[in-house]
């Protein structure tokens, strides 16, 4: 899997992606990235990539001719799905992550800055807008790292334990994950629930399901509504 990352801060990559299982996968060439500096395609000596918006208003807009040239520098067959990180985009979730991993191996990620990018870029390249949550970031670089991490960890030979590890997690199980425990069985007077020490797999599974439903109902009830519960 390869990611073309269009940004004015290429030094921000790989960033957090250089550590942990995703970092090891990068070292092992399971995935790769190409950080492209948008300023390299500026038409003036100042490296200008933005200008004031038509119609007035606060905030600069990234120039379509500069950003278009940056996109065009990527061979068409290597662009894959083009994604722009935007608060107005489709909210990113685990289901979409699995769909993307299954159907695509190349991605071009646009990390916007300022107020955003010219709408004509989105129309010209049939770009998919994605949001990682209902809040505003100063740029798309952090969102791009979140996006990449969520995809790479689903690839074969990345997460220890493989498929079983990635399917028994929050959102994969239809709700939030149950409480987790490890050794020692007693810590500061707090005991691990007896059912988890019983060795009775049926009871353990029922306990986990019950706890998952309780936590989901308390913290993210809309997830249960999607399941008709």
N, C-alpha and C positions, 0 to 999 in steps of 0.2 A: 504494500500500500504506500502511495506517495502523496505528499501534500505540497502544493505550490502555495506559498504564503505571501500575499501582496501586502506590504506594510511600509511605513516610513521609519520604522524602528526594527530593522532586521536583527540587530544585536540582542533583541529580547528572546530570540529562539536559538536553541531549544528550550532555554529557561528551565522551568520545573519538569519539562519532559525528559530531561537528561538523567533523572533519578528514578529509583525503584524499578518495577517490572517493565515499565514503558521505556525507561532509559536503557535497560539491558536489551530490550527488543530492538532499540535503535542501534546499539552496538553490534547486535547480531544480524543487522540488515533485514529484519522482518518488516520494518517500515523505514521510510526516508522522508526528508523534507527539503525544499528549495526555497529559502527566504529571499524574496525579490524586493529590492528597494524601489518604491514608487518614484522617489525623487530622481532616480537615474533617467527617468523619461520626461522630466520637466523640459519645457521649451525655452526657458531663460537661464541665465547664469546664476540665479538665486535659488534654483531648485524649487520653484513655486509649484505647489500641488493643489492650491485652494484659492477661492475668490469669494467675494460677497454674493449673496443670493439674490436672484431676480425677485422683485416684489417687495424688497426690503425685509427687515427683521434681523435679529441678532444671530451671530454664528456664521462661520464660513462653510462653504460647500466644496468638496473635492472635485477637481476639474475633470470633465468627461474625456477630453482629448488625452490628457496625461494618463489617467487610469486605463483608458482604452488601449493606449500604446503598451502599457505594462501587461495587460491581459494578452494582447496580440503577440507579445514576445514568447509566450508559452506555446509550443506546438499544439495544434488543435487536438491531436490524438492523445496528448498528455494532460489536457485540462480537466477532463472528467466532469463531475458535477461542480458547478460554481456556486459558492455560498458566500453571502454577505451577512455579517452579524449586525442585527438591528433590533431595537426594542419593539418594532412593529412586526417582527417576523413570527413564524410558527414557533411555538415553545418547544425547545429540544427536550426529548425524553428517551427513556430506555428502549421503547418500541421502535422509534425512529432510528436510534443508533444501530439496533440489530438489522433493520431494513437496509441501512446504508452499507454496513459491512457485507451483507449478503449480495448486494447489487452493484457495488462500485469498488474500484481499487485505486482510482485517481481522483483527487479533489483539488480545486483551486479556491483558496480562502481569501476573502477581501476583508482586511482589517481597517475599517473606517476610522476617521478622526474628525475633529471639529463637529459641525452639525450633522454631517453625513455625506453621502455621495449623490451625484447628479442622477435623477430618476432615469434619464435616458440610457445610462449604463445598465441599469437593471433590466430595462426593456430590450436593449440591443443583444445582450448575452443570455437572456432568459435565466436570470439569476434567482436562486432560492434564498429568501431572507429567513434567518433563524435567530431566535432570541433564547438566551440561556436563563432568563428570569425577568421578573417584573421590577427591574431597577436599572439605573444608568451607570455605565462605565465610561472612563475617559477615552477609551479606544477599544478596538476589537481584538487586540492581541491576547488578552487574558481569556476572552471568549474562545478564541481559536485554540488555545492550549487546552481548555476544558473539552472542546469538541474533539480534538485529536486524541486526548487521553481516553475519552469514553469509547472511541472506536477501536483504538489499538488494543486495549485490554480485552476486547472480545475476539481478537484474532487467535488462531491456533498457536500453541506453544508460547504464550505470553504470560498468562496468570497461572501460578502454581495450583495444580488440582484440576486444571482444564475446565471443561464444560460444566461439571457439577458445581464448581466454585462460583461461576458467573450466573448460574440460574437460580441459586438459592440466596438471593439478595433482595433488598428492597426494590420495589417496582417490578422485578422479574416474577415475584410470587403473587402479584395482584394486589399488594399492599406493602406495608412497612415491615422490615425484618424483626423477628422476635429477639428478646434479650440474649446476649451471648456471655458465656462463662468459660473460664479455664482454671488451671491450678494456681494456688491451693484451693481446696474445697471450702476452707474457712479462712476468711481474711477480715481482720479487724472486727471480729464478731459477726460478720455477715456470711451466711451459708449459701452455698449453691443449692437451688431447688432440688429436693430429693428425687423428683422424677427423672432428672438428667443423670443421676447416679445409679438408676435402677437397672439399666441395661435392657429395659422393655421398650423396644423401638416403636411399637404401636402407640404406647402411652406418651412417649417423647414427641412423636409427630403430632398427636392431638394437642398436647400442651403448647407446642410451638405455634400451631395454627390458631389456637385460642388467644395466645399472647399477641400474635401478629394482628389479629382482628381487633383486639382491645386497643392496642397502640395506634392502629390506623384510624379507628373510630374517633379516638381522642384528638389526634394530631392532623390527620388528612382524611376526613370523612368523605370527601368527594371521590376518593379512590374506590371506596366501597360502593358508592352509588353507581359508579361505572359498571360494577359487577352485578348490580341489581340487589345488593344486600341492604 
